[in-house]
Structure formats: structure tokens, C-alpha cells
Amino acid sequence: MTIQFNPADLLAILPELVLLGATCAILLIDLFLKPSQRDITHWLSIAAIAVTSFLVWRGAPEVAQGVSAFNGMFKHDGISVVLKQFVLLTTGLSLFYARNYMRERSLLFGEFYLLILFATIGMMLLVSAGSLVTAYLGLELLALSSYALVALNRQSAISAEAAIKYFVLGALASGLLLYGMSMIYGTTGTLDLAAISAQVNQVEHRGWLAIGLVFIVSGVAFKLGAAPFHMWLPDVYHGAPTAIAVFIGSAAKVAAFGLLYRLLEGGLGPMSEHWTPMLALLSVLSLAVGNLFAIAQSNLKRMLAYSTISHIGFMLLGFVGGSPAGYSAAMFYIISYTMTATVAFGIIALLARAGFECEEIDDFKGLNQRSPWYAAIMGISMFSLAGVPPLFGFFAKLLVLKSAIDAGFLWLAIVAIIFAIIGIYYYLRVVKVMYFDAAADDAAVPLPADLPLRWVISLNGLALVVLGLAWGPLFDWCNRAFGV
């Protein structure tokens, strides 16, 4: 295939180019800043994300049918617009929640912001991938940045251990994914996902495609944190600085959803009869492992890690039907989860201080007595994760369950409901200790946060209520992205 450069292609990738240019500029500026001037790097990073989000939004009305650039390697369509907006939103929230936390631990390096921004570029490439090459490049840019972020606290043995586990298992998953891609390429003779989809039914030896599919699903399942490829997730969430866990547990999950959709539906859609049972199995395992293991956790970050596994299982319900309506429900669900997870991790980061991580469930005892507003925000996030009406998480669960039932997977929906009921226990346990347990005599009083952080955490929490009461417009946006 001859690759021809068209200057018009640059318009499709303009947000990524602007963010890349801004990241390089921030790198140079940060070299001349003193540690006491790190707020300049912070606000420049926030500004870069805001400008990029504006450019993505400006491009949205022009891509109703989707635009392919660079010979189909890059796609700019309704799906990528929605996913990029929430990648950028959750990244911005992560930066707000991270600043005080990282500063108190002397971890507010310029490299922190640069790694976050490079990871964001990788995520934006992922959700716009029209080729196996684009998908893999975006994935590795995200992965390498994430490994470095987890290891950012060089003085912490727990962080170092988590980073090593993350790197080793991540490299294994990348190898599986790359091997699967090579088998798909060797069988079809093309790297373009649309061309792969067109040629799947014309391939004589589909067995090789099926083997490649197994490797691809396994690799993506690792990136999502789906069971049984979840081993890294609790250790990384626990070992990483909480400010980093906010980012890994939110924006990266939106990008992983985009990767799963682009590879399976965009490239291997005609093989849905093969990957649908695989995703159904992953969904059941994730729901079981996530909810059952979360019950036994006393560390809140580990509990939220296992909770993430169960939520990935719920999200996969939308994929088992292999229909646009199901994908739309799955997108709505992953957005709901990431918006809620940022609140939960944000509260942990906000309450923590140097020498006190506030990551044990018992650390939240009597929080309502010490800070009623923070307790209310944390309670909203727990109820939303549990799927209690009328919060955001309830309608997200309802929509993916409906999509599974409509696709003929009633048994899977029943299994999901059973495990969702089990999961309510460990969320309510956090609410119980905040409101009904007495605080220890030496319990720390939450430090006063700066005004921007108080506003951001409050709006983030209240958004879960607003989007629960008025979820229709966001769901319609997801439906339009998939042409439903």
C-alpha cells in the first residue's frame, strides 16, 4: 500500500498535535522553573488539556459520518470525540486532585506532568486507531508513561514493587497483543482495521485468525483489568501514589474501552461469534472475582481495585450482544464508572497528608463528625458505585443490563444482578464507618484544601447526582456516536 500525505489529514489530528506541541513547550519551560514555581507547570498543563478539549469539541460537528486520515490509520468520528472528551476531563480532574498530594510528598516534579500529558496523547491515539500500528503505538505510549508514573516515588519500596509487577505483566500483555496482531496481519495481509474486517470472511484458514483473536482479547483484557488477567491491578492501585491511582483508574479505562471497540468491532466484527463467548466468560469471572475479593479488603484502595474489576465485568455486558446499542450502553457505563472513581480516589488524596495515606477503611471512621461535606461526597460516590438510584451509576447498570437482555443473554444479566447485590455490602461498609463509627482520639482532621480543589471535588461529586437525574442527554450523545 502506498502511503500518500494529504495536508488535510493534519486537521483530523490537530488536537493531538496541539497537545504534543504544548507538552514539549511545557518540558522546556519547566527546565527553567524552581521547585517553588511548579504551580506554573500545573496551570500550563491544565490549560493545554482545556485547549485540546476545545479543539476536539470544535471538530465534533464536522465528523458525523467520521473522517479517516493518513490512509485510514487515524479515525476521527463521533466515538472518538466522546471518548477523547472524557479522557481529557478525567485527566484534568486527576491533575487537580494530585497537586497538593504530590507537593506534600515532594513528588511534584515536572516529569509528573509530562508523563501525564504523554499518556494522554497515547490514549487519544488509542481511541482513534484505524490501524493495528496506531493502536499499538498509542497503547505503548500510554503503558510506558504509566509504568514511570507508578514508580515516581523512588523512596517507596511498595511503589517500586508495584511498578515492577506492572511493567513485567504489562510487557507480557503487550507481547500477547502484538503476537495476536502479527497473526492477524499474516493471515489478512493488511494492518488496516477496516480492510481486516472486509477480508475476514474471505480468509481460507480462519483458525489462525481465531488464535490471533485469543491473543488480542487476552492482551486487551489485561489492559482493562478483567479477570483472570487482573493480578496486577490491586498491587498497582495499592502501591502507586494515590494521585497516580486516580489517573490509572479513570482516564486509562476510557482509553482501554476504545481499544477494545476498535480492535473487536472495527477489525474483527465478522468474528463476533468467536469473541462474544470469550467476553461473556470474562464478564462472569470479573464480576465474581471483583465482588467476592473486595469484601475481604480492609484497605480502601485495594477494595476499589477489586471494585474496578467487577465494573469492567459489567461494562463487558454491553459487548456480548455485538450491537451498536450495546456498545453505546457500555460506553455510557465506562463514563459513569470513571466519573465516580475519580471522586472516590480524589477524596482519598484530599484527606491524605505526609506520613498518613488515609487508605485504610478504618481511617474514614467518624469522617462525618470531622468533615460532613467530604463525607457526603464520598458517600455519593460509594452509592453511585453500588448502583443505588437515582445516582449516575444506577442508570449505567440498568442500561447495560437491558442491552444484555435484548441480545438474548438473560442468564448473564441475572448473574450480574446477583453479584451487584453482593457488591453493595462493601460499599455500604465505607458509608457505615463514616457515619456510624466513632473517630479515634488521634484521628486526623482533614486539612483545608485550596479553593479550586474544593470546587472541583464538589462539582465532581454533585455531577453524579445531576447525571443520575438527567442522564438522557449524555446517553443520547453516546447513541449518536454509534448511530443508534
Buried (B, 14 or more C-beta within 10 A) or exposed (E): EEEEEEEEBEBBBBBBBBBBEBBEEBBEBBEEBEEEEBEBBBEBBBEBBEBBBEBBBEBBEEBEEBBBBBBBBBBBBBBBBBBBBBBBBBBBBBBBBBBBBBBBBEBBBBBBBBBBBBBBBBBBBBBBBBBBBBBBBBBBBBBBBBBBBBBBBEEBEEBBBBBBBBBEBBEBBBEBBBBBBEBBBEBBEBBBBBBBBEBBEEBEEBEBBBBBBBBBBBBBBBBBBBBEBBEBBBBBBBBBBBBBBBBBBBBBBBBBBBBBBBBBBBBBBBBBEBBBEBBBBBBBBBBBBBBBBBEEBEBBBBBBBBBBBBBBBBBBBBBBBBBBBBBBBBBBBBBBBBBBBBBBBBBBBBBBBEEEBBBBBEBBBBBBBBBEEBBBBBBBBBBBBBBBEEBBBBBBBBBBBBBBBBBEBEEBBEBBBEBBEBBBEBBBBBBBBBBEBEBEEEBBEBEEBEEEBBEBBBEBBBBBBEBBEEBEEBBEBBBBBBEB
